[in-house]
Amino acid sequence: MNTTEDDVLAQVGPRLRALRQSRNISLAALAAETGLTASTLSRLETGKLRPTLEQLLPLARAYSVPLDDLVAAPPTGDPRIHLRPIRRGSFTVVPLTRRPGGIQAYKVIYPPATSSPPTLQTHDGYEWFYVLNGQVRLLLGDQQYQLGPGEAADFDTRTPHHLSSAGTQPAELLTLFSAQGERAHLSPLTDTDHHHEAQSCDS
């Protein structure tokens, strides 16, 4: 194997790890979805195991990305980010950063509000978001906030929380997230009686 191929394969591990962390998926959950063992996934991410096509195909399916995204790094010095929307349940996420680890930026689009009961989630990390369009409903612990365009909020994601559109139109957010944990733990919503209007962010 030549040096160029070695360099390409050396970048696969960090890319796989960044994808998993950005989606808050544990190795155990990813193993169950792909059929690969948690040990194999860990060795792929750390570069201790050279990836094969048979291993990368189920990972590309699990992450809903083209196989090329797992293997081919962007040209050195090219600042362009190729935006590829990702569906996560009922909402859409557009990654705005491509480096592994650290703070990740996303554009998030929530569909119009529904009557479905919300489910609070908790996970390690910290999140900041800015409302671009629409109305956003933020449930944080036993508090409820409604934010409109130009308003922002930040919170520790270890606090039970839920984000969704609060109106009849989609809501669009710019989100910065520091991922430090594993897969989100879901818990039922217990109290939404309190409603507070969020303060506008100082410009």
Solvent accessible surface area in square Angstrom, and as a share of the most:
residue,aa,sasa,rsa
1,M,140,0.63
2,N,89,0.46
3,T,100,0.58
4,T,94,0.55
5,E,82,0.37
6,D,47,0.24
7,D,83,0.43
8,V,53,0.30
9,L,39,0.19
10,A,63,0.49
11,Q,88,0.39
12,V,1,0.00
13,G,2,0.02
14,P,54,0.34
15,R,50,0.18
16,L,4,0.02
17,R,107,0.39
18,A,21,0.16
19,L,29,0.15
20,R,13,0.05
21,Q,49,0.22
22,S,15,0.10
23,R,33,0.12
24,N,22,0.11
25,I,19,0.10
26,S,24,0.15
27,L,48,0.24
28,A,73,0.56
29,A,28,0.22
30,L,2,0.01
31,A,17,0.13
32,A,92,0.71
33,E,109,0.49
34,T,19,0.11
35,G,68,0.65
36,L,33,0.16
37,T,83,0.48
38,A,40,0.31
39,S,70,0.45
40,T,25,0.14
41,L,3,0.02
42,S,41,0.26
43,R,107,0.39
44,L,4,0.02
45,E,11,0.05
46,T,80,0.47
47,G,56,0.54
48,K,156,0.66
49,L,44,0.22
50,R,131,0.48
51,P,21,0.13
52,T,64,0.37
53,L,99,0.49
54,E,129,0.58
55,Q,29,0.13
56,L,10,0.05
57,L,72,0.36
58,P,18,0.11
59,L,2,0.01
60,A,9,0.07
61,R,166,0.60
62,A,21,0.16
63,Y,1,0.01
64,S,83,0.53
65,V,24,0.14
66,P,64,0.40
67,L,55,0.27
68,D,102,0.53
69,D,36,0.19
70,L,0,0.00
71,V,44,0.25
72,A,61,0.47
73,A,52,0.40
74,P,58,0.37
75,P,90,0.57
76,T,147,0.85
77,G,75,0.72
78,D,18,0.09
79,P,114,0.72
80,R,155,0.57
81,I,70,0.35
82,H,114,0.51
83,L,100,0.50
84,R,106,0.39
85,P,94,0.59
86,I,14,0.07
87,R,162,0.59
88,R,64,0.23
89,G,72,0.69
90,S,69,0.45
91,F,57,0.24
92,T,22,0.13
93,V,3,0.02
94,V,15,0.09
95,P,34,0.21
96,L,47,0.23
97,T,34,0.20
98,R,109,0.40
99,R,122,0.45
100,P,76,0.48
101,G,31,0.30
102,G,55,0.53
103,I,94,0.48
104,Q,17,0.08
105,A,14,0.11
106,Y,14,0.05
107,K,62,0.26
108,V,11,0.06
109,I,53,0.27
110,Y,19,0.07
111,P,53,0.33
112,P,53,0.33
113,A,54,0.42
114,T,104,0.60
115,S,119,0.77
116,S,77,0.50
117,P,116,0.73
118,P,23,0.14
119,T,61,0.35
120,L,8,0.04
121,Q,59,0.26
122,T,30,0.17
123,H,16,0.07
124,D,63,0.33
125,G,7,0.06
126,Y,104,0.40
127,E,20,0.09
128,W,82,0.29
129,F,0,0.00
130,Y,74,0.28
131,V,0,0.00
132,L,65,0.32
133,N,78,0.40
134,G,22,0.21
135,Q,69,0.31
136,V,0,0.00
137,R,63,0.23
138,L,4,0.02
139,L,2,0.01
140,L,39,0.19
141,G,23,0.22
142,D,68,0.35
143,Q,52,0.23
144,Q,27,0.12
145,Y,57,0.22
146,Q,57,0.26
147,L,1,0.00
148,G,10,0.09
149,P,79,0.50
150,G,31,0.30
151,E,28,0.12
152,A,15,0.12
153,A,22,0.17
154,D,78,0.40
155,F,9,0.04
156,D,39,0.20
157,T,0,0.00
158,R,159,0.58
159,T,50,0.29
160,P,48,0.30
161,H,4,0.02
162,H,39,0.17
163,L,20,0.10
164,S,25,0.16
165,S,3,0.02
166,A,34,0.26
167,G,21,0.21
168,T,116,0.68
169,Q,120,0.53
170,P,59,0.37
171,A,0,0.00
172,E,42,0.19
173,L,1,0.00
174,L,58,0.29
175,T,6,0.03
176,L,69,0.34
177,F,14,0.06
178,S,26,0.17
179,A,25,0.20
180,Q,133,0.59
181,G,15,0.15
182,E,96,0.43
183,R,120,0.44
184,A,27,0.21
185,H,127,0.57
186,L,126,0.63
187,S,43,0.28
188,P,108,0.68
189,L,44,0.22
190,T,124,0.72
191,D,44,0.23
192,T,46,0.27
193,D,126,0.65
194,H,84,0.38
195,H,85,0.38
196,H,86,0.38
197,E,120,0.54
198,A,21,0.16
199,Q,155,0.69
200,S,79,0.51
201,C,68,0.41
202,D,133,0.69
203,S,161,1.04
